[in-house]
Amino acid sequence: MGKSAQDYTGAALERRRQKLKIPNNEKITEESAHESLEIPEPIKKTIAATYYCPGYGKATIKYDNNRLMLYLENHPNLTGLLIYKGNNVFDCLYSNPLFGKCQFSFKLVNKEVSGFDLCVDAFI
């Protein structure tokens, strides 16, 4: 047709980099879990639970080999590694790179986790 192909992958990657303000040379990997801050006790004690999200169904957070993991009922092959970043915010590194790396804000009521904002990459 005489037209050059659009680079959708490159555009999606650049959107993600802008959203997360990630330098082009920084890799987003499981090793970033070492940058995790210490989880405060109120969150540590109450975060492991099953939550409900209208868009994704049941979302379960549990400790698995001393790592905080997210499991989605309607996506049984997808997991998310949760990395605490402070101020009740966790980065979620999904096992499928297409879902991206997102930040979840957790809500506390009476020093207990009452819910969180679940998200995936805007590309999805």
C-alpha positions as CSV (number, residue, x, y, z in Angstrom):
1,M,0.0,0.0,0.0
2,G,3.1,2.2,0.1
3,K,2.7,3.2,3.7
4,S,5.3,2.5,6.4
5,A,4.1,0.3,9.3
6,Q,3.5,1.9,12.6
7,D,5.6,0.7,15.5
8,Y,2.9,-0.2,18.1
9,T,5.3,-2.0,20.4
10,G,7.6,1.0,20.5
11,A,4.7,3.4,21.1
12,A,3.3,1.2,23.9
13,L,6.8,0.9,25.5
14,E,7.3,4.7,25.4
15,R,3.8,5.3,26.9
16,R,4.7,2.9,29.8
17,R,8.1,4.6,30.3
18,Q,6.4,8.0,30.4
19,K,3.7,6.8,32.8
20,L,6.3,5.3,35.2
21,K,9.1,7.8,34.4
22,I,11.5,4.9,33.7
23,P,14.8,5.8,32.1
24,N,15.3,4.0,28.8
25,N,18.2,1.9,30.1
26,E,16.5,0.7,33.3
27,K,15.2,-2.8,33.3
28,I,12.0,-3.7,35.1
29,T,12.7,-7.1,36.6
30,E,12.1,-9.2,39.6
31,E,15.4,-8.0,41.0
32,S,13.7,-4.6,41.6
33,A,12.1,-6.4,44.6
34,H,15.4,-5.8,46.4
35,E,14.6,-2.1,46.3
36,S,11.4,-2.8,48.3
37,L,10.9,-0.9,51.6
38,E,9.9,-2.7,54.8
39,I,6.2,-3.2,54.9
40,P,4.6,-1.5,57.9
41,E,3.1,-4.0,60.4
42,P,-0.6,-3.0,60.0
43,I,-0.3,-3.7,56.3
44,K,1.9,-6.8,56.7
45,K,-0.7,-8.4,59.1
46,T,-3.8,-7.7,57.1
47,I,-2.9,-7.5,53.4
48,A,-3.1,-11.3,52.8
49,A,-6.7,-11.7,51.9
50,T,-9.2,-12.2,49.0
51,Y,-10.6,-9.0,47.5
52,Y,-13.3,-8.5,44.8
53,C,-12.9,-6.4,41.7
54,P,-15.8,-5.9,39.3
55,G,-13.5,-6.0,36.3
56,Y,-11.3,-9.0,37.3
57,G,-13.4,-10.9,39.8
58,K,-11.6,-12.3,42.9
59,A,-8.1,-11.1,43.6
60,T,-6.1,-13.0,46.2
61,I,-3.0,-11.7,47.9
62,K,-0.9,-14.1,49.8
63,Y,2.7,-14.7,51.0
64,D,4.5,-17.2,48.8
65,N,8.1,-18.0,49.7
66,N,8.3,-14.8,51.7
67,R,7.2,-12.8,48.6
68,L,3.8,-11.0,48.4
69,M,2.0,-12.3,45.4
70,L,-1.2,-11.4,43.6
71,Y,-3.5,-14.1,42.0
72,L,-6.5,-13.3,39.9
73,E,-9.3,-15.9,39.7
74,N,-10.2,-15.1,36.1
75,H,-6.5,-15.2,35.0
76,P,-5.2,-18.4,36.6
77,N,-1.9,-18.3,34.7
78,L,-1.1,-14.7,35.7
79,T,0.6,-13.7,38.9
80,G,1.8,-10.4,40.3
81,L,4.8,-9.8,42.5
82,L,4.0,-6.9,44.9
83,I,6.9,-4.6,45.9
84,Y,6.3,-2.1,48.7
85,K,7.3,1.5,47.8
86,G,6.0,3.4,50.8
87,N,2.8,5.4,51.7
88,N,0.6,2.3,51.2
89,V,1.7,1.9,47.6
90,F,3.0,-1.3,46.0
91,D,4.5,-1.9,42.5
92,C,3.0,-4.9,40.9
93,L,5.3,-6.8,38.4
94,Y,3.0,-9.1,36.4
95,S,4.3,-12.5,35.3
96,N,3.1,-11.7,31.8
97,P,5.0,-8.6,30.6
98,L,2.0,-7.5,28.5
99,F,0.2,-6.6,31.7
100,G,3.1,-4.3,32.6
101,K,4.2,-2.9,35.9
102,C,1.6,-0.9,37.8
103,Q,1.2,0.8,41.1
104,F,-1.6,-0.2,43.5
105,S,-2.7,2.1,46.3
106,F,-4.0,0.2,49.3
107,K,-6.7,1.6,51.6
108,L,-6.4,1.3,55.3
109,V,-9.4,1.5,57.7
110,N,-8.7,1.3,61.4
111,K,-5.1,0.2,60.6
112,E,-6.3,-2.7,58.5
113,V,-6.2,-3.1,54.7
114,S,-9.7,-2.7,53.4
115,G,-9.0,-2.8,49.6
116,F,-6.8,-1.6,46.8
117,D,-6.9,-0.2,43.3
118,L,-6.2,-3.0,40.9
119,C,-4.8,-2.0,37.5
120,V,-3.0,-3.3,34.5
121,D,-1.0,-1.5,31.7
122,A,-3.2,0.9,29.8
123,F,-2.4,-1.0,26.6
124,I,-4.6,-3.9,27.9
